[in-house]
Amino acid sequence: KRMDYREALQYCKDNNITKDDGTNFEFGDDIPESPERRMTDMIGEPILLCRFPKEMKAFYMQPDSKDPIVTESVDLLLPNVGEIIGGSMRIYNEEELAAGFKREGISPDNYYWYTDQRRFGTTPHGGYGLGLERYLMWLLNSNNIRETCLY
């Protein structure tokens, strides 16, 4: 099931999945692991949660061309496990990347190799990260990550 971040907020509100203080999640709030897992378990199928607010994501994530306050990002959520993969399209324009550094207060000096890729040419591209232990939880039908840790 594909679900936008805004739809997830509405789902949480409609199903009484709230913050610890009992208030509803609002646009820009990070939905923590426990409420996110509760939502996923209630839906009962894998969810591709998409288009998170730009301010809550990494500076290098590409804004959505149709809705620039969100990013072209996705998390894969699995029932009984939670998030196992997070990914996004990456900013490939040098000026947009510089604005991301500035927004986050990060000096681009240490990232010369990253900015040079944009300066001398790159193509639209993306990246992701896989939580191996969480993936193993799903494969083994385990409810506790300690059962799948390698160390």
C-alpha positions in Angstrom: 0.0 0.0 0.0 1.3 3.4 -0.9 0.5 6.2 1.6 1.6 9.8 1.7 2.8 11.3 5.0 -0.3 13.5 5.1 -2.5 10.4 4.7 -0.7 8.8 7.6 -1.4 11.8 9.8 -5.1 11.6 8.9 -5.1 7.8 9.5 -3.6 8.3 12.9 -6.2 10.9 13.8 -9.1 8.8 12.5 -7.8 5.8 14.5 -6.9 7.5 17.7 -3.1 7.0 17.3 -1.7 10.0 19.1 1.4 11.5 20.6 2.4 10.5 24.1 0.6 13.6 25.4 -2.7 12.5 23.7 -2.6 15.2 21.0 -2.8 14.5 17.3 0.2 14.5 15.0 0.4 17.6 12.9 2.2 18.3 9.6 6.0 18.4 10.4 5.8 16.0 13.3 7.9 12.9 13.2 5.7 9.9 13.8 7.8 7.8 16.3 8.4 4.1 16.0 5.6 2.9 18.3 2.7 4.8 16.7 4.1 4.1 13.3 4.1 0.4 14.1 0.6 0.5 15.5 -0.6 2.1 12.3 1.2 -0.5 10.2 -0.1 -3.4 12.3 -3.7 -2.0 12.0 -3.4 -1.7 8.2 -1.9 -5.2 8.1 0.1 -5.0 4.9 3.4 -3.4 3.9 3.3 0.4 3.5 5.4 2.6 1.3 5.1 5.8 3.3 6.0 8.7 1.0 6.6 12.4 0.7 7.9 13.6 4.2 8.2 17.3 5.1 11.5 18.8 3.9 12.3 20.2 7.3 12.4 16.7 9.0 14.6 15.1 6.4 18.2 15.2 5.4 19.5 18.3 3.6 20.4 16.3 0.5 16.9 15.0 -0.2 15.2 16.2 -3.4 12.1 18.3 -2.9 9.0 17.1 -4.7 8.6 19.2 -7.9 4.8 19.3 -7.5 4.9 20.1 -3.7 8.2 21.6 -2.7 7.5 21.5 1.1 7.9 17.7 0.9 10.7 15.5 -0.3 10.7 12.7 -2.8 11.3 10.2 0.0 9.9 6.8 1.1 10.0 4.5 4.0 9.0 0.8 3.8 7.0 -0.2 6.8 6.2 -3.9 7.5 3.6 -5.2 10.0 5.1 -6.5 13.3 8.4 -4.9 12.4 8.1 -1.2 11.4 10.5 0.6 9.1 13.1 -1.5 7.4 14.1 0.7 4.5 14.3 4.5 4.1 15.3 6.2 0.9 14.9 9.3 -1.3 15.9 11.0 -4.5 19.0 13.1 -4.0 19.4 16.8 -4.9 21.5 16.9 -8.0 21.5 20.7 -8.6 24.4 22.5 -7.0 22.5 25.6 -6.0 19.7 23.6 -4.3 22.4 21.6 -2.5 24.0 24.8 -1.2 20.7 26.0 0.1 20.3 22.7 2.0 23.7 23.1 3.6 22.7 26.7 4.6 19.3 25.6 5.9 20.9 23.0 8.2 23.9 25.3 9.2 26.4 22.8 7.8 29.7 24.0 6.3 30.1 22.6 2.8 33.9 22.6 3.2 34.0 19.1 4.5 31.7 17.9 1.7 33.8 19.2 -1.3 33.7 15.8 -2.9 29.9 15.8 -2.7 29.5 19.3 -4.0 32.1 18.7 -6.8 29.8 15.9 -8.1 27.1 18.5 -8.6 29.5 21.1 -9.9 31.0 18.9 -12.6 27.9 17.0 -13.5 25.6 14.4 -12.1 22.3 12.9 -13.1 19.0 12.5 -11.1 19.7 9.6 -8.7 18.5 8.2 -5.3 19.7 6.1 -2.4 18.4 4.1 0.5 19.4 2.3 3.6 18.2 -1.2 4.7 17.9 -2.2 8.3 19.3 -5.7 8.1 18.1 -6.8 11.6 14.6 -5.5 11.0 14.5 -7.3 7.6 15.5 -10.5 9.4 12.7 -9.9 12.0 10.3 -9.8 9.1 11.7 -12.9 7.4 11.8 -14.9 10.7 8.5 -13.6 12.0 10.2 -12.3 15.1 8.8 -9.6 17.3 12.0 -8.7 19.0 15.0 -7.2 17.3 17.4 -8.7 19.9 16.6 -12.1 18.4 18.0 -11.0 15.0 21.1 -9.0 16.0 24.3 -10.4 14.8 26.3 -9.3 17.9 
